[in-house]
């Protein structure tokens, strides 16, 4: 009995020691996509803000791990079970690639730390495009669902694809399965749009901002519930265009499976402080994001609900590969 008590006491003391010194070495932040995309932007500005504010003093190394619409990064996290030094950013594709059968892993195979922001989708065309409104695009699809090629960064059946199909369905387009969708790696999507390889780009607000500033594209609509500020302020919402749909691109941070409690607590506390800083306010304004902080357990409940919502949509589209 005394031996058992001594072991428990030793384990407790070791855990306390780790907790008090954590983090004591460099941290690895993972973007499960290539440079320039929403995941990459989010994780890098989080790392930068944490350093600028002094909330984290250890070095933060950001690693890009693209592939499988986030599936490669998700699989990698399974090899980091219990590791308190590896953190990944995710958004709706984390749920969608599981529901569509692209990976066996789900959000339940990670440790939710905190939701940070809401972003929204945007539908863009080349400046030279014949389409001047999202309604014109939808009318063309109603006549022939194969007449418009849609491209995005996410995989088939994942976020960029789904947000366009949700809009098309709400606009009255039928035969959604016949709409051509082409998936690109980050960095290729705008070139494909400007080169005429696709007609419409379905992506996030941040991904179209620079191209809009250079005057090379037209943004026809956004999936937000209301207009956003800045350079995109003149772009109408889907609802303003008579299409009763919206799509929220939440983004948050996750640890690996069985991340130690002391690390989870540390990150929830640290991130809750970060989102209250002036530095974070500037980042959110720069990228037209909406602050949406939600800590671990609450974030998990949100994911459970949204997962069910996505499941309903995917069933309607014939893309759900579950039971």
C-alpha positions in Angstrom: 0.0 0.0 0.0 2.9 2.3 0.9 4.6 1.5 -2.4 1.5 2.3 -4.4 1.1 5.6 -2.5 4.8 6.4 -3.2 4.4 5.7 -6.9 1.3 7.9 -7.1 3.1 10.7 -5.2 6.1 10.4 -7.5 3.9 10.6 -10.7 2.1 13.6 -9.2 5.4 15.4 -8.4 6.8 14.7 -11.9 3.6 16.0 -13.6 3.7 19.1 -11.4 7.3 19.6 -12.4 6.5 19.3 -16.1 3.6 21.7 -15.7 5.6 24.3 -13.9 8.4 24.3 -16.5 6.2 24.0 -19.6 7.0 24.9 -22.3 10.7 24.3 -21.8 11.8 23.7 -25.4 10.8 24.8 -29.0 7.2 24.3 -30.1 6.1 22.9 -33.5 3.1 24.5 -35.1 1.7 22.7 -38.1 -0.2 24.1 -41.1 -1.8 21.1 -42.8 -1.7 22.9 -46.1 0.9 24.7 -48.3 2.2 28.3 -48.0 -0.2 31.1 -48.5 -3.5 29.3 -47.6 -5.8 30.0 -44.7 -4.3 27.4 -42.4 -0.8 28.7 -43.1 -1.8 32.3 -42.6 -3.6 31.6 -39.4 -0.9 29.5 -37.7 1.8 31.9 -38.7 0.1 35.0 -37.4 -0.8 33.1 -34.1 2.9 32.3 -33.7 3.9 35.8 -34.5 1.4 37.3 -32.1 2.4 35.0 -29.3 6.0 36.1 -29.7 5.3 39.8 -30.2 3.2 39.9 -27.0 5.7 37.9 -25.0 3.1 35.3 -24.1 5.4 32.6 -25.4 9.2 32.9 -25.0 10.2 29.5 -26.5 10.9 29.4 -30.3 7.9 28.4 -32.4 8.7 26.5 -35.6 6.0 26.5 -38.2 5.9 23.5 -40.5 3.8 23.1 -43.7 2.3 19.6 -44.1 0.0 19.7 -47.2 -1.9 16.8 -48.7 -5.2 15.1 -48.6 -7.2 18.2 -47.8 -5.6 18.2 -44.3 -5.5 14.4 -44.0 -1.7 14.2 -44.1 -1.4 16.5 -41.1 -4.2 14.8 -39.3 -2.5 11.4 -39.7 0.8 12.9 -38.6 -0.8 14.1 -35.3 -1.7 10.5 -34.5 2.0 9.7 -34.3 2.4 12.5 -31.7 0.1 11.0 -29.1 0.6 12.7 -25.8 3.1 15.2 -27.1 2.6 18.6 -25.6 4.9 20.4 -28.1 3.0 19.8 -31.3 0.0 21.9 -32.3 -2.0 22.0 -35.5 -4.5 24.4 -36.9 -7.8 23.2 -38.5 -11.1 24.4 -39.9 -14.2 22.7 -41.5 -12.1 20.2 -43.6 -11.2 18.4 -40.4 -14.8 17.3 -40.2 -15.5 17.1 -43.9 -12.7 14.8 -45.0 -13.8 12.3 -42.4 -17.5 12.5 -43.3 -16.8 12.0 -47.0 -14.6 9.0 -46.3 -11.2 10.5 -47.2 -9.7 9.6 -43.8 -10.6 7.3 -40.9 -9.6 10.0 -38.4 -11.8 12.8 -37.1 -11.8 15.7 -34.7 -12.2 13.2 -31.9 -8.7 12.0 -32.7 -7.2 15.4 -31.7 -7.4 17.5 -28.5 -9.3 20.8 -29.1 -7.6 23.7 -27.5 -9.5 26.8 -28.7 -11.5 28.2 -31.6 -9.9 31.5 -32.6 -11.7 33.1 -35.5 -14.5 32.9 -38.0 -13.6 33.4 -41.6 -15.9 33.3 -44.6 -15.9 32.1 -48.2 -15.6 34.1 -51.4 -16.5 33.4 -55.0 -14.2 35.1 -57.5 -13.7 35.2 -61.3 -11.0 36.6 -63.5 -11.3 40.3 -64.3 -11.9 39.3 -67.9 -14.7 36.9 -67.0 -18.1 37.3 -68.6 -19.7 36.7 -65.2 -20.4 39.9 -63.3 -22.6 38.4 -60.5 -23.0 35.2 -58.7 -26.5 35.0 -60.0 -25.2 34.9 -63.6 -23.0 31.9 -62.6 -25.9 30.1 -61.0 -28.1 30.7 -64.0 -25.4 29.2 -66.3 -25.3 26.2 -64.0 -29.1 25.8 -64.1 -28.9 25.5 -67.9 -25.9 23.2 -67.9 -24.2 22.1 -64.6 -21.1 21.2 -66.6 -20.7 24.7 -68.2 -18.9 26.3 -65.3 -15.6 24.9 -63.9 -15.2 25.6 -60.2 -11.8 25.4 -58.4 -10.6 25.6 -54.8 -7.8 24.8 -52.5 -9.6 22.1 -50.5 -10.1 18.5 -51.6 -13.2 17.2 -53.4 -16.0 17.1 -51.0 -14.3 19.4 -48.5 -14.7 23.1 -47.6 -14.2 25.1 -50.8 -16.2 22.6 -52.7 -19.0 22.3 -50.2 -19.5 26.0 -49.7 -20.0 26.4 -53.4 -22.5 23.5 -53.6 -24.4 24.9 -50.6 -24.7 28.2 -52.5 -25.7 26.5 -55.7 -28.3 24.3 -54.0 -29.8 27.4 -52.4 -29.8 29.2 -55.8 -31.9 26.4 -57.3 -29.2 24.5 -59.2 -30.0 20.8 -59.6 -27.6 17.9 -60.5 -25.0 19.3 -58.1 -22.9 16.2 -58.7 -22.4 17.2 -62.3 -20.7 20.5 -61.4 -17.0 20.2 -62.2 -14.8 20.9 -59.2 -11.0 21.0 -59.5 -8.7 20.9 -56.4 -5.5 22.8 -56.3 -2.6 23.2 -53.9 -2.1 26.6 -52.4 -0.4 28.9 -54.8 -1.9 27.3 -57.9 -5.5 28.4 -57.5 -5.2 32.0 -58.6 -2.9 31.1 -61.5 -5.5 28.6 -62.7 -8.3 31.2 -62.4 -6.3 33.9 -64.3 -5.2 31.3 -66.9 -8.7 30.3 -67.7 -8.3 26.7 -66.4 -11.3 27.3 -64.1 -14.2 29.8 -64.3 -14.9 30.4 -60.6 -12.6 30.2 -57.6 -14.3 29.2 -54.3 -12.0 30.1 -51.4 -11.6 32.2 -48.3 -11.7 36.0 -47.9 -8.0 36.3 -47.2 -7.0 34.3 -50.3 -8.7 36.9 -52.6 -7.7 40.1 -50.9 -4.3 40.6 -52.5 -5.6 39.6 -56.0 -8.5 42.0 -55.6 -6.0 44.8 -54.7 -4.0 44.2 -57.9 -7.2 44.3 -60.0 -6.8 40.9 -61.5 -10.0 39.4 -60.2 -13.7 40.2 -59.5 -15.2 38.9 -56.2 -18.9 38.2 -56.9 -20.1 37.3 -53.4 -19.1 36.2 -49.9 -20.7 33.6 -47.6 -20.8 35.9 -44.6 -24.1 36.9 -42.9 -23.3 40.5 -43.5 -20.8 42.6 -45.5 -17.2 42.8 -44.2 -15.0 45.9 -43.9 -12.0 47.0 -45.9 -11.4 46.3 -49.6 -14.2 43.7 -49.7 -16.8 46.1 -48.3 -18.4 46.5 -51.8 -18.8 42.8 -52.3 -22.4 41.6 -51.7 -23.3 38.6 -49.5 -25.1 35.6 -51.0 -28.3 36.7 -49.2 -28.1 40.1 -50.8 -27.9 38.4 -54.2 -31.1 36.5 -53.4 -29.4 33.3 -52.4 -30.4 32.2 -48.9 -27.1 30.6 -47.8 -24.1 31.3 -45.7 -21.0 29.3 -44.7 -18.8 29.9 -41.7 -15.1 28.9 -41.9 -14.2 28.5 -38.2 -10.5 28.1 -37.4 -8.9 26.8 -34.2 -5.9 25.0 -32.7 -5.6 21.4 -31.7 -3.1 19.3 -29.8 -2.5 15.6 -30.5 -4.5 12.8 -29.0 -4.1 12.6 -25.2 -2.3 15.9 -24.9 -1.4 16.3 -21.1 -3.9 18.3 -19.1 -1.2 20.8 -18.0 -0.5 21.6 -21.6 -4.2 21.9 -22.5 -4.7 24.3 -19.6 -1.6 26.3 -20.5 -2.8 26.8 -24.1 -6.4 27.7 -23.2 -5.1 30.3 -20.8 -2.4 31.7 -23.1 -4.7 31.9 -26.2 -7.5 33.5 -24.1 -4.9 36.3 -23.2 -3.7 36.5 -26.8 -7.1 37.2 -28.3 -7.5 40.2 -26.0 -4.3 41.9 -27.2 -4.1 44.9 -29.5 -1.7 42.9 -31.7 -4.4 40.2 -32.3 -7.0 43.0 -33.0 -4.8 44.2 -35.8 -4.4 40.8 -37.2 -8.2 40.1 -37.2 -8.8 43.5 -38.9 -6.1 42.9 -41.5 -7.6 39.6 -42.7 -11.3 40.5 -42.3 -11.7 37.7 -39.7 -14.3 37.7 -36.9 -13.1 37.1 -33.3 -14.7 33.9 -32.1 -12.7 32.5 -29.1 -14.0 29.3 -27.6 -12.0 27.2 -25.2 -11.4 23.4 -25.3 -14.5 21.7 -23.9 -16.9 24.3 -25.3 -15.1 24.0 -28.7 -15.6 20.2 -28.6 -19.3 20.6 -28.1 -19.4 23.0 -31.0 -17.6 20.5 -33.2 -20.0 17.8 -32.3 -23.0 20.0 -33.3 -21.4 21.2 -36.5 -20.3 17.7 -37.5 -24.0 16.7 -37.4 -25.0 19.8 -39.5 -22.3 19.0 -42.1 -23.5 15.4 -42.1 -27.1 16.5 -43.1 -25.7 18.7 -45.9 -23.4 16.0 -47.3 -26.3 13.4 -47.2 -28.4 15.8 -49.3 -25.5 16.2 -51.8 -24.8 12.4 -51.9 -21.3 12.8 -50.5 -21.7 11.4 -47.1 -19.8 8.1 -46.6 -20.7 7.3 -43.1 -22.9 4.5 -41.7 
